[in-house]
Amino acid sequence: MNQAQSSGSTPELLYLLHGDPHELAETVAHMRAADVAEAVARLSASAAAKVVAALPFDLAVQVLEEPESRQDRADILSRIPGETAGALIDAMSPDEQADLLRDITGEERTRLLRRLSPGTRKALKLLLSYAPETAGGIMTTEFVAVPDTWTAGRTLEHIAKVGRGKETVYAIYVLDETSGRLVHVVSLRDLTMADPRVGVLELGDRRAPLTVTPATDREDVARLISKYDLLAVPVIDEAGRVLGIVTVDDVIDAMVREQTEDVHKFGAVQALEAPYMDVSYIRMVQKRGVWLVLLFLGGMLTASVMGAFETEIENTVVLALFIPLIISSGGNTGSQATSLIIRAMALREIGAGDWWRVGLREMPAALTLGSILGVMGVLRILVWHYAGWYDYGPHHMLIAFTIGTALVGVVTFGSFVGSMLPFLLRRLGFDPASASAPFVATLVDVTGIAIYFSVAAILLRGTLL
Amino acid sequence: MNQAQSSGSTPELLYLLHGDPHELAETVAHMRAADVAEAVARLSASAAAKVVAALPFDLAVQVLEEPESRQDRADILSRIPGETAGALIDAMSPDEQADLLRDITGEERTRLLRRLSPGTRKALKLLLSYAPETAGGIMTTEFVAVPDTWTAGRTLEHIAKVGRGKETVYAIYVLDETSGRLVHVVSLRDLTMADPRVGVLELGDRRAPLTVTPATDREDVARLISKYDLLAVPVIDEAGRVLGIVTVDDVIDAMVREQTEDVHKFGAVQALEAPYMDVSYIRMVQKRGVWLVLLFLGGMLTASVMGAFETEIENTVVLALFIPLIISSGGNTGSQATSLIIRAMALREIGAGDWWRVGLREMPAALTLGSILGVMGVLRILVWHYAGWYDYGPHHMLIAFTIGTALVGVVTFGSFVGSMLPFLLRRLGFDPASASAPFVATLVDVTGIAIYFSVAAILLRGTLL
């Protein structure tokens, strides 16, 4: 695989930096922008700035546009002389410019903005007005649009002329000549295969084009592009005019970032924005500590709940032995349910109003799973007892029955909590993906102990308790 | 959003099926293949077969090619008369044909294969020889290739002629005229912007094309396409000839499927292949039960380990009160570490050989996190004691110190297990993503109890124990 080669190039870049600049330029000429960006990302900010400044201009722009540079580029650009930095930013595509300027605040931002051309500043003002997780926030304003009166041939000539500066030329947006409204989309494929004299309106799919609004969620844009196999989707305003486009590349980058965030969240870590190996020790502890401390505070309730049942534990120590097994069974079932629901929500298979439908599906499944584990729990005690591995005393049947019943209750409850939590979080305005496995487990731990000892109190009253 | 409309179309499709077939045809003419597929996926197999058979031929083929149909298409095609079914399959793209035939076995497969054209059968034989999670398994053999002696103009004419039947025409593969080896790739964009008299070798990027082999992992193909913003990547054999291409659409579909699998796995569920709401009750219980039962069997060890410390628990019931808090803190830290490592492995940020580097990063972070929680645990006991909410007796300092020390140990150990488990699983030939949060929690539960009571045995000997 070609990727393997790139890892070795970091020291090489650094070495070349101290040598002949022409040699550096020659080496990187053979490298792809993504590989240079990857190598640069491993350098310190000051070394990275030196390398970027030494690169051929076009390559430097491409490197800064790569997702690998996203983390450091504001820092890198602030170390490059203002004029050069301004020219580099000016040459970047509008969506990347907006992304960059979101990371820069205060004086630095004003300083950089002043270096940009008036056209760039105006485009940026529009893009920066949208939230970064929306279509408006990830779109680019560099697309090809032609009037609906043009022919295929004239459109192709136009593309040949202006195509170089556009993010994509594979989708061409056909606008109503007077109102500027989007009326049609043709693909470069259709154009290439058409008679040059045919009007662009005659080509391609006759259905109204698929569009999104600037406020459409980034994930919904990704779903649309993926579902209909699009190369780009236009973002239109209320009057139907094209504000920009989101391309499949942007969507893939967004998907990868989103996926990382979701996995981290489900593991109860605040999403790391940089590769695992590049995150500083302090940052790593912060990102993990917040959730661990919150979960610990929640988990303290288990000690309080257990304290309430101290007499029962003193009287029947054997009950304490099964606490970890019982509460973790609840936590496991809960984590399962949560992961299923979070994913189904992310894929829009289920919506906010489906909670009762999910509840109706979960209940029988949970009861069945609880019964299976309950029977296993009963068998565990009886087998150990009759095999002589452990003496559960004269009331072993009652103990086994208590454990079994508690398991059914805890597993059913865990599944209920795990499946409903994402809905509750969404209702409260949080990301459903924040319902992490440890969060669910902690919730179920507390209630699981209460369920367990309540079942015990009822079943063992008068015998063991 | 346009997707919202599609949900309403299922009853409509069913209704139209019983009415005038022309009416059905007219309705679906306005629908996109992905929407029809989504609606069809909600029908029973026999109703779906009727709808597909009633669709215009080209649309029926497209519907069968949609990812939404993947689950049911084998079933649907088996209910359509052999000749029609054969023609539909024949018209599908080779990658989808291969995917379909993988789901069909035995007699049915032989029956269907016999209906296909000899050309299709030959192409299928090649594709089916590759594993489904490799580049060979998801590639299509329909791409545009031209000899290296052609000009841009001649290539464009060729595309206009043959383009209709190709999966993509945006990347054109330039082959050495004598050996058939891939020497260059040009984009339709480059061709459109070029002088028609220029040779294709003069256009576009002069670097050797990015390629993969048929055995390249599907996820690595996705990473390559996403990293270098490609629209397709060629799959080449040892002699450098192009066997097929993988397009960005295929990669997005694969990413969505992979992502779902990973989320489900991390939640300790076997990946559901169908939407949450469509999975049958039996299947749902199976998919979840397997892991729950295995985890329960593992969790049983907690009862045995606790049994070994029964005397300690009897003597100091207060120790039992903190068991859930301590072991869940270990489980939480472990789940965090696992989610970070799994994701970093999936992104190839870290490889199999990086386990010691990860260990070196995890240890200080884990010790810090453990110390934070340890101090909180000590405070919890002392505050409760001095506030008079709970009487920890004369040895409250010692108890607090025991809990604190155990927390440091369990959290550090949890982080160690959580970060190393994905490496171990990979070494053993399993998917690292199988290191689910509940799996880690169960592992840490068992050892956490042992750590806790060992610390207690050492610190409390002679006083409380």
Interface residues (C-beta under 8 A of the other chain):
Chain A: M1 N2 Q3 H30 R32 A34 L156 I159 A160 G163 R164 V169 Y170 L188 R189 T192 M193 A194 R207 L210 T211 V212 T216 D220 R223 L224 I225 S226 K227 Y228 D229 L231 V248 D249 V251 I252 D253 M255 V256 Q259 T260 D262 V263 H264 F266 G267 A268 V269 L272 P275 Y276 M277 Y281 M284 V285 R288 G289 W291 L292 V293 L295 F296 L297 G299 M300 T302 A303 M306 G307 E310 I313 E314 V317 A320 L321 F322 I323 P324 L325 I327 S328 S329 G331 N332 T333 S335 Q336 T338 S339 L340 I341 I342 R343 A344 A346 L347 R348 E349 I350 D354 R357 V358 R361 P364 A365 T368 L369 I372 L373 M376 G377 R380 Y390 V411 S436 A437 P438 A441 T442 D445 I449
Chain B: M1 N2 Q3 H30 R32 A34 L156 I159 A160 G163 R164 V169 Y170 L188 R189 T192 M193 R207 L210 T211 V212 T216 D220 R223 L224 I225 S226 K227 Y228 D229 L231 V248 D249 V251 I252 D253 M255 V256 Q259 T260 D262 V263 H264 F266 G267 A268 V269 L272 P275 Y276 M277 Y281 M284 V285 R288 G289 W291 L292 V293 L295 F296 L297 G299 M300 T302 A303 M306 G307 E310 I313 E314 V317 A320 L321 F322 I323 P324 L325 I327 S328 S329 G331 N332 T333 S335 Q336 T338 S339 L340 I341 I342 R343 A344 L347 R348 E349 I350 D354 R357 V358 R361 P364 A365 T368 L369 I372 L373 M376 G377 R380 Y390 V411 S436 A437 P438 A441 T442 D445 I449
